Amino acid sequence: MSVKLVLVAACALIDADGRVLIAQRPDGKSMAGLWEFPGGKIEAGERPEQSLIRELQEELGIAVKEECLAPLTFASHSYLDFHLLMPLYVCRRWEGFVEPREEQKLKWVRTNDLRNYPMPPADEPLISHLATLL
C-alpha cells in the first residue's frame, strides 16, 4: 500500500519579547480553526528554505533571508490519507510588518501558552522543542 508523502515547511517566528507567531487555519481549508506555525507546501524543485521565504511573503507580507532561518526540529505524522514530513525553522529577523494576507487570524503567544490553542496533531510535538529553545 502506497502512502502519499506531503512535504511542508513551517517557521516559528519569534519576536523581540520571545513570543511565537501562530496562525489560525481559515474556514474552507482542511483542519479549519486549528492554530499552526506559518509555512506551507514545498513545491517541486524547491528547498524548504525557499518555500518558507515564498510562503512567509505570501501569507504574512514579510521578507526573510535564508541565513535568518535556523532549522530546529521536524514533525513526521501519519494522517488518514497522507503522511506529513515538516521541518520547523526558527526565525528572529525579518523585514516588514507581520500582517494576515490570507484571511487567517494571527496571534503572538508565549511558549507556555501554546498548548491553549488547538493545533493539528503534527504541530503539537513541536511545542516542547520551542519551549526548550526559549
N, C-alpha and C positions, 0 to 999 in steps of 0.2 A: 504494500500500500504506500503510495507516494503522498508526501505532505508538502503543501505549498509553503515555501520559506519566504517570509516578508522581512526585508531589511529596512530598519528605521533608525535614524539618529536623533538623539534628544540632548537638550542642553539645560543645565542648571545655571541660569543667570543669577549672579549674586551681587546685590547692591552694596553700597558703602556701609550700610548698617548690618550686613551679614544676613539679610533676608533673601529668600529664594523666590523666583517668579514661577507661578503655576498658572495654567490657562484652563478654562472650563470648555469642554467639547460642546460646540453649539448643537442646537436641535437639527435633526436631519442627518447627522453623522452617526456612525456606529458608536456605541458607548456614550451617547449624548448625556450631558450633565456631569460626567466624571471629570476630575481635575487631572492634569498631566503636565509634564515638563515640555516646553515648546520644542518643536522639531518636526520631522516628517519623513516620508519615504525617501529612500536613497534611489535616485534614478539610475538607469543603465549607464555605465561609464563614469559615474560619479564616485568620488571618495566620500566617506562620511563627513569629513570637514567641509567639503564643497557643498554638500547637501545642507548642512546646518547654516552656512553662510547665506545660501539662497533662501532657505525656509525662514530664517530669522528676519531677513529683509522683507519677504512677502507677508509674513504673519504679524510682525511687530514694528516694521519700519526702521530697524536699526542696522548699522553696518558693523560687521565683526570681521576682524582679521584672523587668518588661520593661526598665527602664532599666539593668539589670545585664547584658543581652545585647548584645554588640557583634558585628556582622557582620564576618567575617574574609575569607572566600572562598566559592566554591561548587564543586560537582562536577557534571559533566554526563557521563553514561556510558550507553552502549547495552548492555544485557544482551540475551540471546537473545530474550526475549518482551516486553520493555518498555524504555523509556528513563527513566532516573532523573535528576531535577534536584534537587540537595540543597544548600541554603545551609548553611554552617558558621558558627556563632556561638561566641564565646568568653565564658565566664562565670567570674569570680573571686569572686563574692559570692553566697551563698545562705543560707537559714535551714534548720536541721535537720541531721541526720547522714545522710550517704550510706549507703544500705543496699539490697541487692538485693531487689526485691519481685516479680520475675517469674522466679525460679529461674535467673537469669543469674549468671555469675561476674564479679566486678569486680576491676580492678587499677589502681593509681596508677602511672604509668610516666613516666620521663623521655623527652623527645622523641627523644634519640639512641638510645633502646632501642625505640621504637615499631615499627621495621621487623623486630624479632624476633618480632612477633606477627602471624600471618597475618590479613589483612583482606580484605573484599570489594574488588573492583577499583575501585569508585567512591571508597572511602575512602583508598586508598594515596596518590594525588597530594596529599591534604590535609596529609600529614605534613610536607612541605617548607615549607608555609606556616606551620605551627605552630613548626617549628624556627627559622624566621626571626624569628618573634614572640618566642620565648623564648630 
